[in-house]
Structures are given as C-alpha cells and as structure tokens.
Amino acid sequence: MSTKLRFLVLFAVVAGVLVISTIVMASEYIKPLNPSSGEIGIVPPLLAPPDSEGYTRSDTAITSPDGRPFAQLAKLPPELGGALFVNFPAIEQPSDDEVAYSILASVKYIGEKFTILVTTSRPSPAASSQAVILGNQEIKLANGVTAWATIGAKGDFPNRVVFVQDNLIITVAGNMPISEIQKLAARVVVK
C-alpha cells in the first residue's frame, strides 16, 4: 500500500471517529432533569422578552438574517392567523466558563384570542454541563419527543412546553390551553 493511500485511509478513519464523537457529545449536550426526581438544577431563561421593541412584522416566509437556527410552527393554525412577528436579537458570545443562554430567535403569532411565542435558545458550553429544569412536568409530544410543560406561570405566556432539539432549547408558550400548546409544539420545525 502506498504512503498516500495509507494516509487517506488513516485520515478517513480519524475523520469518522471525530464525527461519531461529535454526534455522541451533541446528544448529551443539554442535560434536562425530570422535575419529579427531586434533583436540583438551574432554570434557564426560556423566553425572550415579549415586548414589541425588537420584533418586526413578517408577511412572508421567515429567514434567518445570518444563518442561525430558529424554530417556528410548520403550519400556521387558523386561530393564530392574525399577525406574525419575528425577533433575531444580537447574540453575545459568552466565555467558555460563563453560564449563559443566548436567545437566537423568537417568533410571535398573534391571533384574535390567542398569542403564541416560539423561542429558540442555545446554552453556552458551561451552561450545557449544568443540569437544567425545563418545566414542572415531563410529557411526551404527539411526535414522540420528550418535553416539559409548565401551566399557569406568571406573565403574558402562562402555559409553555419546552423541548430540546439539536442542542437548542425550544419554548412554545402562550395563553392557549396547555393541551393546544402541546399540539403546536409537536408541529415545530427548526430551520
């Protein structure tokens, strides 16, 4: 076997190990706790501020201005067809040892009776090593994803469902009944 061929084979093996290691590390990136376990964890901020200052109205398909991932409803339900607002806040890069959560995007759906906020956030490396509490009750969404629900929280978005996808924390919150928010959460897509 030639030296060049040996190098290519070795390179392919090393690259494969790195990819597999990255996938394994990524699947354990965020460590949610079951709220009924009694374990102590930190509670990350799950929502962007709902004020209208940073939001812009969107009448077309949503696109990220800088390629960052964001979550949105795959299909807009009729009861939320009034207006759509999007916020892509500036992202500050925390240091590796700083426990921080960056809000990547918030999409606000405003209907006649209900408002839903879908927020995408990402933990810093230090925050991802912490155990987190994402809600008061562990649930399963219709699509099989494990999520956490909170009912009756203070503020404009008292009911929320939170789940983890691709090392992102996705929050679907609003003033709809929690059963409806669970259905919406199962229809979220990350772009």
N, C-alpha and C positions, 0 to 999 in steps of 0.2 A: 504494500500500500504506500503510495507516495506521501510525502510530507504534507503537501497541500490537501490531499484527501483526508488524511488523519486530522488535520487542523479543522477542516469543515465538519467532520463527524463530531469532534470534540466540542466545537462551537455549537452545533445543533443540540447536543446533549445538555450542555451548560444552559443554553437558552431555554430548553424545555424545563429544566429544573427550576430556573428562575420564574418562568411563567406559572408553573404549578405552585411554587412557594408563594407567589404573589396572590394567586387565587385563594389559597388556604388562609393567608393572612387577612385578605379582604373579607372573607366570610366571617371572621371573628373580630372585625374592626370595631363595631359598636356592641356593647355588652348590656342589653336591656335586662332588667330584673323582673321577675314575676312579682307584682305588688303584694300578693298574698303570702309570699315567702317570709316576710318579716325582715329581710335583709335591708341594710342601709345603703342607699345610693344617692347620687346627686340628681337633681331635677333640672334638666337643661331648659333654656327658654325655647318654647315650641312655636311661638307665633311672632310674626313681625308686627310692629305697632299698626293698629288698624286705621290710623289717621289717614286722611286722603292726600296729604302733602306729597308723598313720594310716588303716588300712583298716577299712571296715565291711562286714559281710556283706550281700549283696543277694539276696533271694529273688524279686524282681520285676524288671520292665524297668528298666534304668538310665536315670536322667535327671540332667542337669546341674543343680546347685543354683542356678547363676547364669547359665545360658545359654552358658557357654563350650563350645567344640567338644571332643569326645573321640572316640577310636577304640575300637571293640570288635569282636569277632567277630560276623559276621552271623548265624551259626548255631553253636550250641554242639555240638562233636563229642562222641560218646558217651564217649570216653576222658577227657574233661575235665568230665564232668557231676557231679563231687563237690560242689564249692562255688565260689561266685563272690564275690569281694571287690572293693570299689571305693574309690579314694582320690582325692578332689578337694582337693589341698593349697591353702593360701593362696597367692595369687600376689602377688609383689612386683614393682612396675613399675620396671624399670631405667631409668636415664637414657638419653637418645638415643645418647650416645657410649660407653656401657658395653657391653662384650661379655658377654652373659649369655643363658642359656637358661632359660625358665620351664617347669616341668613342669605341664601343665594337668590331667592325669588319668592314673591308672593303673588298669587292670582286671586282676585276678589270677584265673586259672582254675586250680583245684586238683582234679586227678583222683586216682585211686588210685595211678598210677605217675608221672604227669607233672604239671608245673606250667608254665603259660604266663603271661607278663606282657605286656600290650599297653599301651604308654605313649605319650602324646601330649605333645609339647613344642613350644614356639614360641621362635624366636630373637628377640633384641632387634634393632632396626634396625642397630646397629653390628655385631652378630654375623652378620646376614644378608649383610653386604657382604664377609665373610670367606669364603674357600674352605674347605670342610669335607670331612673324610674320614668317611664314614658306615659303612664296613666294609672288609673285606680283599679282597672280590671283587665285581665288578659282575655282577648277574644280571638276568634277566627273569622276572617272575612269570607265572603262567598267564593272568592277565588283561591281560598286555602291559605292565604298569608296570615301569619300571626300578627296581631295588632294589640293596642292598648287603648281602652276607652276611658274617658272622664265625662261624667254627667254633672251638670249644674255648677260649673266653675263660674267665678265672677267675671263680669265684663260682657262685651258685645257678642262673644262667641262662647256660650256656656257649655256646649257639648262638643267633644272632639274625639277623633280617632287618630292614633299615631302609629306608624309602622316604619320599618327600616328597609330600604332598598338601595343596593349598590353603594353602601356606606353613607347614605343620605338619610336624614330623618324627615319623613313626610308627615305633615299635620293637615288633617282635614277638619275644620272646625266651623261651627255656625250656630244659628238659632233655630235650626230644624230639630225635630226629634232625633235622638241618637240612632234609632233604627234606620232612618233615612240617611244619616251621615255615614253609617256603616256601609250601606249600599253604594253611596257615592265613592267612598274610599276604595272599594273593590274595583272601581272603574277609573282609577287614576293611572295616568301614564307618565313616565319620566322621559323627557326629550333631551 
